[in-house]
Amino acid sequence: MNKVLTRILIKILTSISKLSWKNIYRLSDFFRFLIFDLVGYRKAVILTNLRNSFPDQKEQSIQHIAHKFYRNFTDIIFETIKLNSISRSDLLNRIEFDSTLLDYYYACKRNLVVVAGHLGNWEMLNLFASARLSHHIVVVYHELENTTFDQWFKNVRSRFGSEMVPMQEAFAKAIQPREKPYIFILINDQSAAPEKAYWSRFLNQDTGVFRGVELIARRMNAPVLYMGVLKNELKRGFYKFYFDLITETPKQEPNNQILETQLNLLERDIRIQPDNWLWSHKRWKHRRPATLHPFQLLEETKKCE
């Protein structure tokens, strides 16, 4: 992209971030109409994903979920832009959260691995974590091709102290010493290379999952938590997030058990609020290989005789 155009767009994003929440959602509603009603952005992908995930749902129900998702999608875009100028107090007031479990691990001086999916506004939750939690926050992210945009979003994400780690550096950074206990956060519901993925059933479909979460957890030998997210159905831009313990002993878990548990918990939350997940992503673009290696399968739990 032309450098001049990039600078102009950055200024526009910065200006939008200073708007009131009321005007933020007015923009969101306008762009929802523009993107989905007029342009039809990825509507075929969204509807196909929903129909395959919920084969028992009637078409009217599928269309209803899709319509709610369209607004959710543009809300997340403009809420994320707003994070560039949001105050700490405003951010903290928008998230409902019980810190008991994380406070316990911090008192024990334990590092943590947190795995999540694209539920709710994951960018807002990452920023909230660095503003609210005692742990140092380390977030793994995908770098954007445009370095200027990438730096702008990186500055937004790290406003309250988060450490941003590019995905290709995740393994090296996972065990890097830090001044205080840290939480290593990974979003793990993207489409993985089929020949390297762990394969399971998720939302009624064969699904490949990146194995990095489990490999990093074993390398760190840290407790692994799943982060769930619910949006407030009555108040836009307000969320609740919570944690489920997957394991405190990742090295002792059967191969891929951490990933299997994550998928089960994520599917549970998607079924609770189906419009709250990122349906526009081409999650199932790869087919399950005819033959899988042992590392791509769930190891059976050994039974005591």
C-alpha positions in Angstrom: 0.0 0.0 0.0 1.2 3.5 -0.8 2.9 5.1 2.2 0.9 8.4 1.9 -2.4 6.4 1.8 -1.2 4.4 4.8 -0.5 7.5 6.8 -3.9 8.9 5.9 -5.7 5.7 7.0 -3.7 5.7 10.2 -4.9 9.2 11.0 -8.5 8.2 10.2 -8.2 5.2 12.5 -6.8 7.4 15.3 -9.6 10.0 14.8 -12.3 7.2 14.9 -10.8 5.9 18.2 -11.6 9.2 19.8 -15.3 9.1 19.0 -17.9 8.4 21.7 -19.1 4.8 22.1 -22.5 5.9 20.8 -20.9 7.1 17.5 -18.6 4.0 17.4 -21.7 1.8 17.2 -23.4 4.1 14.7 -20.3 3.5 12.5 -20.5 -0.2 13.2 -24.2 -0.3 12.1 -23.4 1.6 8.9 -20.5 -0.7 8.0 -22.6 -3.8 8.8 -25.1 -2.6 6.3 -22.4 -1.7 3.7 -20.3 -4.9 4.1 -23.0 -7.5 4.6 -26.2 -6.2 3.1 -24.8 -4.5 0.1 -21.4 -6.2 -0.6 -22.3 -9.6 1.0 -18.8 -10.1 2.4 -18.1 -13.8 2.9 -21.8 -14.5 3.3 -21.4 -17.9 1.5 -18.5 -18.9 3.9 -20.4 -17.8 7.0 -23.6 -19.6 6.0 -21.8 -22.8 5.0 -19.9 -22.8 8.2 -23.1 -22.4 10.2 -25.0 -25.0 8.3 -22.3 -27.6 8.6 -21.8 -26.8 12.3 -25.4 -27.0 13.2 -27.0 -29.5 10.8 -30.1 -29.9 13.0 -30.9 -26.2 13.0 -33.6 -25.0 10.6 -32.6 -22.5 7.9 -34.5 -19.7 9.7 -32.4 -20.3 12.8 -29.1 -20.3 10.7 -30.1 -17.0 9.1 -30.9 -15.5 12.6 -27.4 -16.5 13.9 -25.8 -15.1 10.8 -27.6 -11.8 11.1 -26.5 -11.4 14.8 -22.9 -12.3 13.8 -22.8 -9.6 11.1 -23.3 -6.9 13.8 -20.9 -8.7 16.1 -18.3 -8.7 13.4 -18.4 -5.0 12.8 -18.7 -4.2 16.5 -15.4 -6.0 17.1 -13.7 -4.0 14.3 -14.8 -0.6 15.7 -14.3 -1.6 19.4 -10.8 -2.6 18.5 -10.1 0.8 16.9 -11.6 2.4 20.0 -8.9 0.6 22.1 -6.3 3.1 20.8 -7.8 5.8 23.0 -9.8 4.0 25.6 -9.0 4.9 29.2 -8.0 2.3 31.7 -11.0 2.9 33.9 -13.4 2.6 30.9 -11.8 -0.6 29.8 -12.0 -2.1 33.3 -15.6 -1.2 33.7 -16.5 -3.1 30.5 -15.2 -6.5 31.5 -16.7 -8.8 34.2 -14.1 -11.1 35.6 -13.3 -13.1 38.7 -9.5 -13.1 39.4 -9.4 -15.7 42.1 -7.8 -18.5 40.1 -5.2 -16.2 38.5 -4.4 -14.5 41.8 -3.8 -18.0 43.3 -1.2 -18.9 40.7 0.4 -15.5 40.9 0.8 -15.9 44.7 2.4 -19.3 43.9 4.7 -17.6 41.4 3.5 -19.8 38.6 3.7 -18.9 34.9 0.6 -19.9 32.9 -0.4 -20.9 29.4 -3.8 -19.5 28.4 -5.5 -20.8 25.2 -8.6 -19.2 23.7 -10.6 -19.0 20.5 -12.0 -16.1 18.5 -14.8 -15.4 20.9 -16.1 -11.9 21.7 -13.6 -9.2 21.3 -10.3 -11.0 22.0 -8.3 -7.8 21.4 -10.2 -6.0 24.2 -9.7 -8.9 26.5 -5.9 -9.0 25.8 -5.7 -5.3 26.6 -7.8 -5.8 29.7 -5.5 -8.5 30.9 -2.5 -6.3 30.9 -4.5 -3.5 32.6 -6.0 -5.6 35.3 -3.9 -8.7 36.1 -0.9 -9.1 38.3 0.9 -11.4 35.9 3.0 -10.0 33.0 1.0 -10.6 29.8 2.6 -12.2 26.7 0.4 -12.4 23.6 1.3 -14.4 20.5 0.0 -12.7 17.3 0.2 -12.8 13.5 2.2 -9.9 12.0 0.5 -7.8 9.3 2.2 -7.5 5.9 1.9 -3.7 6.1 4.6 -2.8 8.7 3.0 0.6 9.4 -0.4 -0.9 10.2 1.3 -3.7 12.1 3.1 -1.2 14.3 -0.1 0.8 14.9 -2.0 -2.2 16.1 1.0 -3.4 18.1 1.0 -0.1 19.9 -2.7 -0.5 20.6 -2.3 -4.0 22.0 0.6 -3.1 24.2 -0.7 0.2 25.7 -0.9 -1.2 29.2 2.2 -3.3 29.1 1.5 -6.5 27.1 4.5 -8.1 25.4 3.6 -8.9 21.8 5.4 -12.0 20.3 5.2 -12.8 16.6 4.0 -16.4 16.0 7.3 -17.5 14.5 9.1 -16.5 17.7 6.6 -18.2 20.1 8.7 -21.2 21.0 11.8 -19.1 21.8 9.9 -16.5 23.8 7.9 -19.0 25.7 10.8 -19.9 28.1 12.5 -16.6 28.1 13.1 -15.4 31.7 11.0 -12.4 32.9 11.0 -10.3 36.0 7.7 -11.7 37.3 5.3 -14.6 36.6 3.7 -14.3 33.2 0.8 -15.5 31.2 1.5 -16.8 27.7 -1.7 -16.3 25.6 -2.4 -18.1 22.4 -5.5 -17.9 20.2 -5.8 -21.4 18.8 -8.7 -21.9 16.4 -7.2 -21.0 13.1 -6.9 -23.4 10.1 -3.7 -25.4 10.5 -1.6 -27.2 7.8 -3.2 -30.6 7.5 0.0 -32.6 7.5 1.1 -31.1 10.8 -2.2 -30.6 12.6 -3.9 -32.6 15.4 -7.1 -33.9 13.9 -10.4 -34.2 15.8 -14.1 -33.6 15.5 -15.2 -30.1 16.3 -18.7 -28.7 15.5 -19.6 -31.8 13.6 -16.7 -31.6 11.3 -13.2 -33.0 10.9 -10.9 -30.2 12.2 -7.2 -29.7 12.2 -5.7 -27.8 15.1 -2.2 -26.2 15.5 -0.2 -28.3 17.9 2.0 -25.4 19.1 -0.1 -24.8 22.3 0.5 -28.2 23.6 4.2 -28.2 22.7 4.7 -24.8 24.3 2.8 -25.9 27.4 5.0 -29.0 27.8 8.1 -26.9 27.2 7.1 -24.4 29.9 5.7 -27.1 32.2 3.1 -24.6 33.3 -0.6 -24.9 34.1 -2.8 -24.6 31.0 -6.1 -22.6 31.3 -8.8 -22.2 28.7 -10.3 -18.7 28.5 -14.0 -18.5 27.7 -15.8 -15.3 26.7 -19.5 -14.3 26.8 -20.8 -11.0 25.5 -23.4 -9.0 27.3 -26.6 -9.5 25.2 -28.1 -6.2 26.4 -25.1 -3.9 26.4 -22.8 -3.6 23.4 -19.1 -3.6 24.2 -19.4 -5.4 27.5 -18.0 -8.9 28.1 -17.5 -11.5 30.7 -14.5 -13.8 30.7 -13.6 -16.7 32.8 -11.1 -19.6 33.0 -11.3 -23.4 33.1 -8.3 -25.4 34.2 -7.2 -27.9 31.5 -4.2 -29.3 33.4 -1.5 -28.4 35.9 0.8 -31.1 34.6 1.1 -30.8 30.8 4.0 -33.2 30.6 1.9 -35.9 32.1 -1.1 -35.5 29.7 -1.7 -38.0 26.9 -0.6 -36.7 23.5 -3.0 -34.0 22.2 -5.3 -34.2 25.3 -4.8 -30.5 26.0 -5.9 -29.7 22.5 -8.9 -32.0 22.7 -10.0 -30.4 25.9 -9.6 -27.0 24.4 -11.8 -27.9 21.5 -14.5 -29.4 23.8 -14.6 -26.2 25.9 -14.6 -23.9 22.9 -17.5 -25.8 21.3 -19.4 -25.6 24.5 -19.1 -21.8 24.5 -19.9 -21.5 20.8 -23.1 -23.4 21.4 -24.0 -21.0 24.3 -23.6 -17.9 22.1 -23.2 -19.1 18.5 -23.1 -15.6 17.0 -20.1 -14.7 19.3 -17.5 -16.7 17.2 -15.6 -15.7 14.1 -17.7 -17.5 11.4 -16.2 -15.6 8.5 -12.9 -17.4 8.8 -12.3 -20.2 6.4 -11.8 -22.6 9.3 -12.5 -25.9 7.4 -10.6 -25.2 4.1 -8.4 -28.2 4.6 -9.5 -31.8 4.4 -8.4 -34.5 6.8 -5.5 -36.5 5.3 -6.4 -40.2 4.5 -3.5 -41.3 6.7 -2.4 -39.6 9.9 0.8 -39.9 11.9 0.6 -40.9 15.6 1.5 -37.4 16.6 -1.7 -36.2 14.9 -4.0 -38.4 16.9 -5.3 -38.4 20.5 -3.3 -40.8 22.6 -5.5 -43.2 24.5 -5.3 -42.8 28.3 -3.5 -45.7 29.8 -5.7 -47.6 32.3 -4.4 -49.0 35.5 -4.8 -52.7 35.8 
